[in-house]
Amino acid sequence: MERNEYKREIVVFKEFFWDFYKKLNRGAQKKIEWTLGLVRDLKIIPSKYFKSITGTHGLFEIRVQYGNDAYRIFCFLSESRCVVLLNGFKKKSNRTPKREIEKAAKLKRDYFNEKKDRL
């Protein structure tokens, strides 16, 4: 597939995703890159990798499994073909921590506030 045929554009908002990503070992980073490739390229993303977060307004989680570790990257869809990455974390329990969801929701609001201010 040529670069201009990708289905979605991946954009990172602020430094929170990069701060998370840089702390991981290279194997986990490669698995995240592979999963982001699926999000970018597939017309329909399996829920194993991309799922709406219940009780939020348009937040999604990109789901990455590497060995025995589970990682989550919060994101949302902006415009028609843009996935905006917010923050990520290593999942340690069955439930996603409320503070992580709240952080992602705040970052999403910040994104749209900054975008509005630029107009």
C-alpha positions in Angstrom: 0.0 0.0 0.0 1.4 3.4 -1.0 1.6 6.1 1.6 -1.1 8.3 0.0 -3.6 5.4 0.2 -3.8 5.3 4.0 -7.4 5.5 5.4 -6.6 7.7 8.4 -4.0 10.2 9.5 -2.5 9.7 13.0 -1.9 12.9 14.9 -0.3 13.3 18.4 -1.7 16.0 20.6 0.8 17.5 23.1 3.5 15.3 24.7 1.5 12.9 26.8 1.6 10.0 24.3 5.3 10.5 23.5 6.1 10.6 27.3 4.4 7.2 27.7 5.9 5.7 24.5 9.5 6.7 25.3 9.4 4.8 28.6 8.6 1.5 27.0 11.0 -1.2 25.8 11.6 -1.5 22.0 9.4 -4.6 21.7 6.4 -2.8 23.2 7.1 0.2 21.0 7.2 -1.9 17.9 3.8 -3.5 18.8 2.3 -0.1 19.4 3.6 1.0 16.0 2.2 -2.1 14.4 -1.2 -1.5 16.0 -1.2 2.2 15.0 -0.6 0.9 11.4 -3.8 -1.1 11.6 -5.7 1.9 12.9 -4.3 4.0 10.1 -4.7 1.5 7.3 -7.8 -0.7 7.9 -11.2 0.5 6.7 -12.8 -1.4 9.6 -10.7 -1.8 12.7 -11.4 -4.9 14.8 -12.6 -4.1 18.3 -9.7 -6.1 19.6 -7.5 -3.1 18.7 -9.9 -0.1 18.7 -12.9 0.3 21.0 -15.2 3.1 22.1 -15.0 4.0 25.8 -18.5 3.6 27.3 -19.8 6.7 29.1 -17.6 9.2 27.2 -18.3 11.6 24.4 -16.3 10.2 21.5 -13.2 8.8 23.3 -11.7 5.6 22.0 -8.9 3.3 23.2 -6.3 1.7 21.0 -5.7 -1.7 22.6 -2.2 -3.1 22.5 -1.2 -6.5 23.9 2.5 -7.3 24.2 3.4 -10.5 26.0 1.6 -10.4 29.3 1.3 -6.6 29.3 -1.7 -4.6 28.0 -1.4 -1.0 27.0 -4.1 1.5 26.2 -3.8 4.7 24.1 -6.7 7.1 24.4 -7.7 8.9 21.2 -10.6 10.5 19.4 -11.6 11.0 15.8 -11.3 14.6 14.4 -12.5 15.6 11.0 -13.2 12.7 8.7 -10.0 10.8 8.6 -7.9 11.9 11.6 -7.2 10.0 14.8 -5.8 12.2 17.5 -3.6 10.4 20.1 -3.9 11.7 23.6 -2.3 9.7 26.5 -1.3 6.1 27.1 -0.8 3.8 30.0 0.0 0.2 31.0 -3.2 -1.5 32.0 -2.8 -3.2 35.4 -6.4 -4.2 36.1 -9.6 -5.2 34.3 -11.1 -1.8 34.6 -9.6 1.3 33.0 -8.7 3.8 35.8 -11.2 6.6 36.0 -8.3 9.2 36.3 -6.9 8.0 33.0 -10.3 8.5 31.3 -10.7 11.9 32.9 -7.2 12.9 31.7 -8.0 11.9 28.2 -11.4 13.8 28.3 -9.6 16.9 29.5 -7.0 16.6 26.7 -9.7 16.3 24.1 -11.4 19.5 25.4 -8.0 21.2 25.3 -7.5 20.1 21.7 -10.8 21.6 20.6 -10.3 24.8 22.7 -6.9 25.3 21.1 -8.2 24.6 17.7 -11.1 27.1 18.2 -8.6 29.7 19.4 -6.6 29.4 16.2 -9.6 30.1 14.0 
